[in-house]
Amino acid sequence: MKRWKRNLLILFIIGLVTAAIILYIATKKPAKGIDGKPVKVFNASELIMSLDSNSTSTSQKYMFKNIGIIGKIKEVDISRSNIIIDAGSSATVNCSFDSLAFVNSKSFLKIGEVINVKGIYYGCDGFDKKNTDDDLDLIPSEKTAMLRTCGLNNQ
């Protein structure tokens, strides 16, 4: 009878530990760009050049990591809490803010101003060289790097 009670107690303790781990994982908040220090700070055009030379390697290196971007504001989309940073000809960096961070930063966001932001890098678009079967593309596709949960980088 003692062995049965001991086994039941061990199973109960294992269940409690498992439940605690699942609760921790389920309630853990995702990383936000505004919270951490960037692993690297890029000029907007530097990031685009790095992606241009090898988008797969650069994306793998910085995917879901906090990076900083310095560049001129090209567009401010108040309805989507989003800014577009100019990164050269046909290239931009799209920075999505949390609505609260956007409200707190809105007064600093003016088109043409140089801004220093940080955010979680989560991909790029327009760097796929496989789609250039012929070299007759007269209109270059826009290249975009994307950051989420951005905030001003005051370092």
N, C-alpha and C positions, 0 to 999 in steps of 0.2 A: 503494500500500500504506500510506503514512503517513496518508493521509486516513481510511482504514478504521479504523486503530488509534486515531486521534484521536476519531472518532465513537463508537467503542466505549467509550473512556474517558469521554467526555461522558455517554453513556447510563448508565454505571456510577455516575458521580457523582450524576446526577439520581435514580437508583434509591436510592442511599444516603440522600440528603436526604429523599426521599419516605418511606422506611422510618423514618427518625428522627422525622419529623413524625407519622406514624401511631402510632408507639410512644409518643410524648409524649401524644398525644390519648387513646390507649387506656388509659394508666396514670395519667392525671391524676385525682386524687380530686375528688369533687363538693364544692361549698362546704358548710361546716358552720356552723351558727349559733353554735356555741360558739367558733369560731376568730376571727371578725371583730367589728368594731365595728358596732352597729346604725346604719342610715341614719336611723331615727326611733324614738323611744320613745313608746309610747302607754299611756294608762290603758286597761284592757281595755274599758271602756264607750265610750271615745273611738273605738277601732277599730271597734266594732260600729256606732256612730252614723255613722261615715264610710262604712262598707259599706252601711248602711241608706239613706243619702242618695244614693249612687251606687256600687253594688257593682262595676260594670264598670270605672269609672275608678280606684277605689281598688285593685282587684285588679291592673289593668294597671300601676299605678304601683309597687306593692310586690311583685309576683310574683317569686319566687325571690330576693328580697333579704332581708338580715338586718334584722329589726326587733325592738325591745324591747317587752315587755308588763309592766305593773305591775297587780297585782290580787290578790284573795283566792283561795286554793286552795279549790275546791269538792269535788274528788275526786282521790284518788291511786290509780292502777292499777299496782300493783307488777308484776303478771304481764306487762303490756304496756309497761312503762317509760314511762308516760304520766301527765300531770296535766291536770286540767280547771280552768280559771280562770273564776270567776264574772264575768260582764260585764253583769249586770242581769237584768231579767225575761225569761225564755226565751232567754237568750243566753249563750254560753260561748266561751272560747278553748281549743282543744285543743292541748296542747304535747307532742309526742313527743320523747323523749330517746333518744340512743344508750345502749345498755345500760351501758357503762362510765361515761358521764357521769351516768347515773341512779344508779348505785351510789355514785359520789362525792358526789352531791347529796342522796341519800335522807334523810339525817339532818336536813336543813333543810326537808323537805317535810311540813308538818303542816296538816291541814284547818283552814280559818279564818284561817291566817296570811297576811299580805301578802307577796307574792313578786315579785321583779324578774327576769324571764327574757328571754333573747334566742333567736331561732331564725329559720329560713328560712321566710318566708310562702309557702304553696303553695295557697291557695284558701280558699273559703268555701262554706257550704251554708245554704239556707233563706232566701236573699235574693231569690229569683226572684218578682217581682211578677206575672208572667204567669199564674200558677196561681190567682189570686184572681178568677175569673170572677164569682162571687157574693160578696157581703160577709157571708156567713153562717158564716164560719169561727169557731166558738165556742172551739175549742182552738187557740191560736197555735202554729205550728210553731217548733221551737227553731232559733235562728240560731247558726251556729258558724263561727269563723275557725280555720284550721289552720296550725300551725307544726311544722316537723320539725327534727331534729338540734339540739334546744334545750339550753341550759345556763344556769346562773345568770349574771346580768348584774351583775358587780361593778364595772363601768366602771372 
